[in-house]
Amino acid sequence: MTLSRTMKTVAVIGAGPSGIAAARHLLSEGATSEIVIFEQRNNVGGIWNTDATSPPNDVAAFSSPIYPGMESNIPSEIMQFDKRPFPEGMPLLADAGQVLKYRQDYGERVLHLVRYRHQVTDVSAELQEDRSYWRLRVHNLDSQTVLDYCYDAVIVANGR
């Protein structure tokens, strides 16, 4: 995928596996001047971000279906990102903690782009004169403020 030079600002909704992969790809393309990842929880990892790693206020609102001792039902080889294998010696079916660590390690390159505890509540297409853009309404869960942001493109990577 080659980005159009007109896509200078991109919002990514979700810091799970798809959101992190999308942001990494955007960085490697180099055509985007601003990339922001909005994540409603306090950490990257998507559903692999178990309740045990989150503060109580995250757990109540954004519970994870992952339970202690859970293993993936997908072999590690299939779950891995391109050019980023799971660590040597990983079992065929990794447990939830191993998958989360792998996801977080993969996301290190884009962590500076993430706005944690920011929940996107609305996305709408806008047209102003000769320019179209995407307006995002974002709720900051810490300050309880709601702000609107405008981007040239939006990637919705909110998982399940």
PyMOL commands that place a pseudoatom at each C-alpha (Angstrom):
pseudoatom trace, name=CA, resn=MET, resi=1, chain=A, elem=C, hetatm=0, pos=[0.000, 0.000, 0.000]
pseudoatom trace, name=CA, resn=THR, resi=2, chain=A, elem=C, hetatm=0, pos=[1.366, 3.391, -0.929]
pseudoatom trace, name=CA, resn=LEU, resi=3, chain=A, elem=C, hetatm=0, pos=[-0.085, 6.410, 0.784]
pseudoatom trace, name=CA, resn=SER, resi=4, chain=A, elem=C, hetatm=0, pos=[-1.217, 9.427, -1.154]
pseudoatom trace, name=CA, resn=ARG, resi=5, chain=A, elem=C, hetatm=0, pos=[0.874, 12.484, -0.372]
pseudoatom trace, name=CA, resn=THR, resi=6, chain=A, elem=C, hetatm=0, pos=[-2.356, 14.266, 0.617]
pseudoatom trace, name=CA, resn=MET, resi=7, chain=A, elem=C, hetatm=0, pos=[-2.792, 12.025, 3.678]
pseudoatom trace, name=CA, resn=LYS, resi=8, chain=A, elem=C, hetatm=0, pos=[-0.758, 14.059, 6.135]
pseudoatom trace, name=CA, resn=THR, resi=9, chain=A, elem=C, hetatm=0, pos=[-2.709, 13.250, 9.294]
pseudoatom trace, name=CA, resn=VAL, resi=10, chain=A, elem=C, hetatm=0, pos=[-4.015, 9.821, 10.249]
pseudoatom trace, name=CA, resn=ALA, resi=11, chain=A, elem=C, hetatm=0, pos=[-5.897, 8.675, 13.329]
pseudoatom trace, name=CA, resn=VAL, resi=12, chain=A, elem=C, hetatm=0, pos=[-5.787, 5.029, 14.353]
pseudoatom trace, name=CA, resn=ILE, resi=13, chain=A, elem=C, hetatm=0, pos=[-8.559, 3.867, 16.658]
pseudoatom trace, name=CA, resn=GLY, resi=14, chain=A, elem=C, hetatm=0, pos=[-7.297, 1.062, 18.877]
pseudoatom trace, name=CA, resn=ALA, resi=15, chain=A, elem=C, hetatm=0, pos=[-3.828, -0.028, 20.066]
pseudoatom trace, name=CA, resn=GLY, resi=16, chain=A, elem=C, hetatm=0, pos=[-4.383, -3.742, 19.694]
pseudoatom trace, name=CA, resn=PRO, resi=17, chain=A, elem=C, hetatm=0, pos=[-2.590, -5.906, 17.138]
pseudoatom trace, name=CA, resn=SER, resi=18, chain=A, elem=C, hetatm=0, pos=[-4.226, -4.316, 14.072]
pseudoatom trace, name=CA, resn=GLY, resi=19, chain=A, elem=C, hetatm=0, pos=[-3.835, -0.731, 15.255]
pseudoatom trace, name=CA, resn=ILE, resi=20, chain=A, elem=C, hetatm=0, pos=[-0.188, -1.207, 16.162]
pseudoatom trace, name=CA, resn=ALA, resi=21, chain=A, elem=C, hetatm=0, pos=[0.547, -2.934, 12.833]
pseudoatom trace, name=CA, resn=ALA, resi=22, chain=A, elem=C, hetatm=0, pos=[-1.215, -0.143, 10.913]
pseudoatom trace, name=CA, resn=ALA, resi=23, chain=A, elem=C, hetatm=0, pos=[0.714, 2.580, 12.746]
pseudoatom trace, name=CA, resn=ARG, resi=24, chain=A, elem=C, hetatm=0, pos=[4.031, 0.787, 12.181]
pseudoatom trace, name=CA, resn=HIS, resi=25, chain=A, elem=C, hetatm=0, pos=[3.234, 0.558, 8.479]
pseudoatom trace, name=CA, resn=LEU, resi=26, chain=A, elem=C, hetatm=0, pos=[2.343, 4.242, 8.304]
pseudoatom trace, name=CA, resn=LEU, resi=27, chain=A, elem=C, hetatm=0, pos=[5.663, 5.121, 9.943]
pseudoatom trace, name=CA, resn=SER, resi=28, chain=A, elem=C, hetatm=0, pos=[7.563, 2.974, 7.462]
pseudoatom trace, name=CA, resn=GLU, resi=29, chain=A, elem=C, hetatm=0, pos=[5.806, 4.685, 4.530]
pseudoatom trace, name=CA, resn=GLY, resi=30, chain=A, elem=C, hetatm=0, pos=[7.003, 8.065, 5.777]
pseudoatom trace, name=CA, resn=ALA, resi=31, chain=A, elem=C, hetatm=0, pos=[4.324, 10.036, 3.914]
pseudoatom trace, name=CA, resn=THR, resi=32, chain=A, elem=C, hetatm=0, pos=[2.295, 10.901, 7.002]
pseudoatom trace, name=CA, resn=SER, resi=33, chain=A, elem=C, hetatm=0, pos=[3.342, 13.834, 9.142]
pseudoatom trace, name=CA, resn=GLU, resi=34, chain=A, elem=C, hetatm=0, pos=[1.050, 13.078, 12.088]
pseudoatom trace, name=CA, resn=ILE, resi=35, chain=A, elem=C, hetatm=0, pos=[-0.154, 9.708, 13.335]
pseudoatom trace, name=CA, resn=VAL, resi=36, chain=A, elem=C, hetatm=0, pos=[-2.186, 9.441, 16.514]
pseudoatom trace, name=CA, resn=ILE, resi=37, chain=A, elem=C, hetatm=0, pos=[-3.384, 6.178, 18.064]
pseudoatom trace, name=CA, resn=PHE, resi=38, chain=A, elem=C, hetatm=0, pos=[-6.377, 6.507, 20.375]
pseudoatom trace, name=CA, resn=GLU, resi=39, chain=A, elem=C, hetatm=0, pos=[-6.601, 3.723, 22.965]
pseudoatom trace, name=CA, resn=GLN, resi=40, chain=A, elem=C, hetatm=0, pos=[-9.322, 3.620, 25.610]
pseudoatom trace, name=CA, resn=ARG, resi=41, chain=A, elem=C, hetatm=0, pos=[-7.353, 1.421, 27.993]
pseudoatom trace, name=CA, resn=ASN, resi=42, chain=A, elem=C, hetatm=0, pos=[-4.081, 2.132, 29.791]
pseudoatom trace, name=CA, resn=ASN, resi=43, chain=A, elem=C, hetatm=0, pos=[-1.886, -0.150, 27.683]
pseudoatom trace, name=CA, resn=VAL, resi=44, chain=A, elem=C, hetatm=0, pos=[-1.455, -1.602, 24.202]
pseudoatom trace, name=CA, resn=GLY, resi=45, chain=A, elem=C, hetatm=0, pos=[-2.423, -5.176, 23.437]
pseudoatom trace, name=CA, resn=GLY, resi=46, chain=A, elem=C, hetatm=0, pos=[-6.146, -5.172, 22.729]
pseudoatom trace, name=CA, resn=ILE, resi=47, chain=A, elem=C, hetatm=0, pos=[-8.062, -8.027, 24.319]
pseudoatom trace, name=CA, resn=TRP, resi=48, chain=A, elem=C, hetatm=0, pos=[-4.770, -9.610, 25.378]
pseudoatom trace, name=CA, resn=ASN, resi=49, chain=A, elem=C, hetatm=0, pos=[-4.492, -6.767, 27.881]
pseudoatom trace, name=CA, resn=THR, resi=50, chain=A, elem=C, hetatm=0, pos=[-5.926, -8.811, 30.747]
pseudoatom trace, name=CA, resn=ASP, resi=51, chain=A, elem=C, hetatm=0, pos=[-7.820, -7.455, 33.698]
pseudoatom trace, name=CA, resn=ALA, resi=52, chain=A, elem=C, hetatm=0, pos=[-4.876, -8.249, 35.972]
pseudoatom trace, name=CA, resn=THR, resi=53, chain=A, elem=C, hetatm=0, pos=[-2.743, -5.636, 34.184]
pseudoatom trace, name=CA, resn=SER, resi=54, chain=A, elem=C, hetatm=0, pos=[-5.344, -2.874, 34.256]
pseudoatom trace, name=CA, resn=PRO, resi=55, chain=A, elem=C, hetatm=0, pos=[-6.506, -0.506, 36.978]
pseudoatom trace, name=CA, resn=PRO, resi=56, chain=A, elem=C, hetatm=0, pos=[-9.975, -1.157, 38.438]
pseudoatom trace, name=CA, resn=ASN, resi=57, chain=A, elem=C, hetatm=0, pos=[-11.568, 1.702, 36.477]
pseudoatom trace, name=CA, resn=ASP, resi=58, chain=A, elem=C, hetatm=0, pos=[-10.440, 0.065, 33.197]
pseudoatom trace, name=CA, resn=VAL, resi=59, chain=A, elem=C, hetatm=0, pos=[-11.578, -3.391, 34.263]
pseudoatom trace, name=CA, resn=ALA, resi=60, chain=A, elem=C, hetatm=0, pos=[-15.126, -2.268, 34.987]
pseudoatom trace, name=CA, resn=ALA, resi=61, chain=A, elem=C, hetatm=0, pos=[-15.608, -0.491, 31.681]
pseudoatom trace, name=CA, resn=PHE, resi=62, chain=A, elem=C, hetatm=0, pos=[-13.416, -2.519, 29.314]
pseudoatom trace, name=CA, resn=SER, resi=63, chain=A, elem=C, hetatm=0, pos=[-13.195, -6.052, 30.607]
pseudoatom trace, name=CA, resn=SER, resi=64, chain=A, elem=C, hetatm=0, pos=[-11.088, -8.581, 28.732]
pseudoatom trace, name=CA, resn=PRO, resi=65, chain=A, elem=C, hetatm=0, pos=[-12.348, -12.041, 27.737]
pseudoatom trace, name=CA, resn=ILE, resi=66, chain=A, elem=C, hetatm=0, pos=[-8.880, -13.407, 28.550]
pseudoatom trace, name=CA, resn=TYR, resi=67, chain=A, elem=C, hetatm=0, pos=[-8.737, -15.434, 31.753]
pseudoatom trace, name=CA, resn=PRO, resi=68, chain=A, elem=C, hetatm=0, pos=[-5.769, -16.640, 33.870]
pseudoatom trace, name=CA, resn=GLY, resi=69, chain=A, elem=C, hetatm=0, pos=[-3.989, -19.591, 32.297]
pseudoatom trace, name=CA, resn=MET, resi=70, chain=A, elem=C, hetatm=0, pos=[-5.717, -19.169, 28.935]
pseudoatom trace, name=CA, resn=GLU, resi=71, chain=A, elem=C, hetatm=0, pos=[-3.798, -20.339, 25.874]
pseudoatom trace, name=CA, resn=SER, resi=72, chain=A, elem=C, hetatm=0, pos=[-4.228, -19.136, 22.340]
pseudoatom trace, name=CA, resn=ASN, resi=73, chain=A, elem=C, hetatm=0, pos=[-6.116, -21.484, 20.040]
pseudoatom trace, name=CA, resn=ILE, resi=74, chain=A, elem=C, hetatm=0, pos=[-4.012, -20.287, 17.093]
pseudoatom trace, name=CA, resn=PRO, resi=75, chain=A, elem=C, hetatm=0, pos=[-0.443, -21.533, 16.611]
pseudoatom trace, name=CA, resn=SER, resi=76, chain=A, elem=C, hetatm=0, pos=[2.270, -18.963, 17.357]
pseudoatom trace, name=CA, resn=GLU, resi=77, chain=A, elem=C, hetatm=0, pos=[3.575, -19.176, 13.772]
pseudoatom trace, name=CA, resn=ILE, resi=78, chain=A, elem=C, hetatm=0, pos=[0.224, -17.969, 12.444]
pseudoatom trace, name=CA, resn=MET, resi=79, chain=A, elem=C, hetatm=0, pos=[-0.226, -15.246, 15.091]
pseudoatom trace, name=CA, resn=GLN, resi=80, chain=A, elem=C, hetatm=0, pos=[3.156, -13.627, 14.520]
pseudoatom trace, name=CA, resn=PHE, resi=81, chain=A, elem=C, hetatm=0, pos=[3.708, -10.437, 12.577]
pseudoatom trace, name=CA, resn=ASP, resi=82, chain=A, elem=C, hetatm=0, pos=[5.618, -10.457, 9.307]
pseudoatom trace, name=CA, resn=LYS, resi=83, chain=A, elem=C, hetatm=0, pos=[9.372, -10.322, 9.924]
pseudoatom trace, name=CA, resn=ARG, resi=84, chain=A, elem=C, hetatm=0, pos=[8.828, -10.524, 13.696]
pseudoatom trace, name=CA, resn=PRO, resi=85, chain=A, elem=C, hetatm=0, pos=[8.761, -14.149, 14.891]
pseudoatom trace, name=CA, resn=PHE, resi=86, chain=A, elem=C, hetatm=0, pos=[7.759, -15.115, 18.391]
pseudoatom trace, name=CA, resn=PRO, resi=87, chain=A, elem=C, hetatm=0, pos=[10.809, -15.646, 20.648]
pseudoatom trace, name=CA, resn=GLU, resi=88, chain=A, elem=C, hetatm=0, pos=[12.755, -18.888, 20.310]
pseudoatom trace, name=CA, resn=GLY, resi=89, chain=A, elem=C, hetatm=0, pos=[11.274, -21.733, 22.335]
pseudoatom trace, name=CA, resn=MET, resi=90, chain=A, elem=C, hetatm=0, pos=[7.712, -20.364, 22.334]
pseudoatom trace, name=CA, resn=PRO, resi=91, chain=A, elem=C, hetatm=0, pos=[5.152, -23.164, 22.676]
pseudoatom trace, name=CA, resn=LEU, resi=92, chain=A, elem=C, hetatm=0, pos=[2.900, -23.914, 19.723]
pseudoatom trace, name=CA, resn=LEU, resi=93, chain=A, elem=C, hetatm=0, pos=[-0.059, -22.412, 21.618]
pseudoatom trace, name=CA, resn=ALA, resi=94, chain=A, elem=C, hetatm=0, pos=[1.240, -19.439, 23.593]
pseudoatom trace, name=CA, resn=ASP, resi=95, chain=A, elem=C, hetatm=0, pos=[-0.428, -18.447, 26.848]
pseudoatom trace, name=CA, resn=ALA, resi=96, chain=A, elem=C, hetatm=0, pos=[-2.104, -15.065, 27.272]
pseudoatom trace, name=CA, resn=GLY, resi=97, chain=A, elem=C, hetatm=0, pos=[0.874, -13.480, 29.053]
pseudoatom trace, name=CA, resn=GLN, resi=98, chain=A, elem=C, hetatm=0, pos=[3.267, -14.525, 26.295]
pseudoatom trace, name=CA, resn=VAL, resi=99, chain=A, elem=C, hetatm=0, pos=[0.957, -13.169, 23.596]
pseudoatom trace, name=CA, resn=LEU, resi=100, chain=A, elem=C, hetatm=0, pos=[0.513, -9.865, 25.442]
pseudoatom trace, name=CA, resn=LYS, resi=101, chain=A, elem=C, hetatm=0, pos=[4.280, -9.435, 25.895]
pseudoatom trace, name=CA, resn=TYR, resi=102, chain=A, elem=C, hetatm=0, pos=[4.857, -10.198, 22.209]
pseudoatom trace, name=CA, resn=ARG, resi=103, chain=A, elem=C, hetatm=0, pos=[2.197, -7.630, 21.219]
pseudoatom trace, name=CA, resn=GLN, resi=104, chain=A, elem=C, hetatm=0, pos=[3.644, -5.003, 23.561]
pseudoatom trace, name=CA, resn=ASP, resi=105, chain=A, elem=C, hetatm=0, pos=[7.202, -5.606, 22.315]
pseudoatom trace, name=CA, resn=TYR, resi=106, chain=A, elem=C, hetatm=0, pos=[5.986, -5.275, 18.723]
pseudoatom trace, name=CA, resn=GLY, resi=107, chain=A, elem=C, hetatm=0, pos=[4.287, -1.991, 19.627]
pseudoatom trace, name=CA, resn=GLU, resi=108, chain=A, elem=C, hetatm=0, pos=[7.357, -0.363, 21.222]
pseudoatom trace, name=CA, resn=ARG, resi=109, chain=A, elem=C, hetatm=0, pos=[8.172, 1.494, 18.019]
pseudoatom trace, name=CA, resn=VAL, resi=110, chain=A, elem=C, hetatm=0, pos=[4.854, 3.366, 18.064]
pseudoatom trace, name=CA, resn=LEU, resi=111, chain=A, elem=C, hetatm=0, pos=[4.202, 3.823, 21.790]
pseudoatom trace, name=CA, resn=HIS, resi=112, chain=A, elem=C, hetatm=0, pos=[5.017, 7.533, 21.526]
pseudoatom trace, name=CA, resn=LEU, resi=113, chain=A, elem=C, hetatm=0, pos=[1.985, 7.911, 19.214]
pseudoatom trace, name=CA, resn=VAL, resi=114, chain=A, elem=C, hetatm=0, pos=[-0.557, 6.444, 21.641]
pseudoatom trace, name=CA, resn=ARG, resi=115, chain=A, elem=C, hetatm=0, pos=[-2.990, 8.568, 23.619]
pseudoatom trace, name=CA, resn=TYR, resi=116, chain=A, elem=C, hetatm=0, pos=[-4.016, 6.211, 26.385]
pseudoatom trace, name=CA, resn=ARG, resi=117, chain=A, elem=C, hetatm=0, pos=[-7.422, 6.386, 28.070]
pseudoatom trace, name=CA, resn=HIS, resi=118, chain=A, elem=C, hetatm=0, pos=[-8.865, 8.286, 25.098]
pseudoatom trace, name=CA, resn=GLN, resi=119, chain=A, elem=C, hetatm=0, pos=[-12.119, 6.796, 23.871]
pseudoatom trace, name=CA, resn=VAL, resi=120, chain=A, elem=C, hetatm=0, pos=[-13.352, 7.675, 20.374]
pseudoatom trace, name=CA, resn=THR, resi=121, chain=A, elem=C, hetatm=0, pos=[-17.115, 8.125, 20.622]
pseudoatom trace, name=CA, resn=ASP, resi=122, chain=A, elem=C, hetatm=0, pos=[-17.936, 9.393, 17.133]
pseudoatom trace, name=CA, resn=VAL, resi=123, chain=A, elem=C, hetatm=0, pos=[-16.398, 9.513, 13.668]
pseudoatom trace, name=CA, resn=SER, resi=124, chain=A, elem=C, hetatm=0, pos=[-17.954, 11.575, 10.899]
pseudoatom trace, name=CA, resn=ALA, resi=125, chain=A, elem=C, hetatm=0, pos=[-16.986, 12.630, 7.394]
pseudoatom trace, name=CA, resn=GLU, resi=126, chain=A, elem=C, hetatm=0, pos=[-16.872, 16.390, 6.925]
pseudoatom trace, name=CA, resn=LEU, resi=127, chain=A, elem=C, hetatm=0, pos=[-16.596, 18.593, 3.864]
pseudoatom trace, name=CA, resn=GLN, resi=128, chain=A, elem=C, hetatm=0, pos=[-15.311, 22.139, 4.157]
pseudoatom trace, name=CA, resn=GLU, resi=129, chain=A, elem=C, hetatm=0, pos=[-14.840, 24.144, 0.973]
pseudoatom trace, name=CA, resn=ASP, resi=130, chain=A, elem=C, hetatm=0, pos=[-12.584, 21.964, -1.213]
pseudoatom trace, name=CA, resn=ARG, resi=131, chain=A, elem=C, hetatm=0, pos=[-11.302, 19.753, 1.585]
pseudoatom trace, name=CA, resn=SER, resi=132, chain=A, elem=C, hetatm=0, pos=[-12.834, 16.620, 3.037]
pseudoatom trace, name=CA, resn=TYR, resi=133, chain=A, elem=C, hetatm=0, pos=[-11.672, 15.202, 6.350]
pseudoatom trace, name=CA, resn=TRP, resi=134, chain=A, elem=C, hetatm=0, pos=[-12.706, 13.016, 9.271]
pseudoatom trace, name=CA, resn=ARG, resi=135, chain=A, elem=C, hetatm=0, pos=[-13.883, 14.505, 12.536]
pseudoatom trace, name=CA, resn=LEU, resi=136, chain=A, elem=C, hetatm=0, pos=[-13.356, 12.391, 15.651]
pseudoatom trace, name=CA, resn=ARG, resi=137, chain=A, elem=C, hetatm=0, pos=[-15.051, 13.098, 18.955]
pseudoatom trace, name=CA, resn=VAL, resi=138, chain=A, elem=C, hetatm=0, pos=[-12.744, 11.848, 21.692]
pseudoatom trace, name=CA, resn=HIS, resi=139, chain=A, elem=C, hetatm=0, pos=[-13.496, 11.429, 25.396]
pseudoatom trace, name=CA, resn=ASN, resi=140, chain=A, elem=C, hetatm=0, pos=[-10.441, 11.756, 27.654]
pseudoatom trace, name=CA, resn=LEU, resi=141, chain=A, elem=C, hetatm=0, pos=[-11.294, 9.271, 30.400]
pseudoatom trace, name=CA, resn=ASP, resi=142, chain=A, elem=C, hetatm=0, pos=[-8.902, 10.843, 32.912]
pseudoatom trace, name=CA, resn=SER, resi=143, chain=A, elem=C, hetatm=0, pos=[-9.903, 14.504, 32.602]
pseudoatom trace, name=CA, resn=GLN, resi=144, chain=A, elem=C, hetatm=0, pos=[-13.491, 13.738, 31.522]
pseudoatom trace, name=CA, resn=THR, resi=145, chain=A, elem=C, hetatm=0, pos=[-13.134, 16.257, 28.682]
pseudoatom trace, name=CA, resn=VAL, resi=146, chain=A, elem=C, hetatm=0, pos=[-14.537, 15.710, 25.204]
pseudoatom trace, name=CA, resn=LEU, resi=147, chain=A, elem=C, hetatm=0, pos=[-12.701, 17.198, 22.235]
pseudoatom trace, name=CA, resn=ASP, resi=148, chain=A, elem=C, hetatm=0, pos=[-13.038, 17.071, 18.462]
pseudoatom trace, name=CA, resn=TYR, resi=149, chain=A, elem=C, hetatm=0, pos=[-10.046, 16.346, 16.217]
pseudoatom trace, name=CA, resn=CYS, resi=150, chain=A, elem=C, hetatm=0, pos=[-9.761, 16.400, 12.415]
pseudoatom trace, name=CA, resn=TYR, resi=151, chain=A, elem=C, hetatm=0, pos=[-7.713, 13.974, 10.306]
pseudoatom trace, name=CA, resn=ASP, resi=152, chain=A, elem=C, hetatm=0, pos=[-7.188, 13.271, 6.628]
pseudoatom trace, name=CA, resn=ALA, resi=153, chain=A, elem=C, hetatm=0, pos=[-7.692, 9.538, 7.192]
pseudoatom trace, name=CA, resn=VAL, resi=154, chain=A, elem=C, hetatm=0, pos=[-8.909, 7.184, 9.913]
pseudoatom trace, name=CA, resn=ILE, resi=155, chain=A, elem=C, hetatm=0, pos=[-8.060, 3.540, 10.486]
pseudoatom trace, name=CA, resn=VAL, resi=156, chain=A, elem=C, hetatm=0, pos=[-10.646, 1.790, 12.635]
pseudoatom trace, name=CA, resn=ALA, resi=157, chain=A, elem=C, hetatm=0, pos=[-8.792, -1.033, 14.382]
pseudoatom trace, name=CA, resn=ASN, resi=158, chain=A, elem=C, hetatm=0, pos=[-11.007, -1.618, 17.373]
pseudoatom trace, name=CA, resn=GLY, resi=159, chain=A, elem=C, hetatm=0, pos=[-10.875, -5.409, 17.104]
pseudoatom trace, name=CA, resn=ARG, resi=160, chain=A, elem=C, hetatm=0, pos=[-13.763, -7.618, 17.945]
for i in range(1, 160): cmd.bond("trace and resi %d" % i, "trace and resi %d" % (i + 1))
show_as sticks, trace
zoom trace
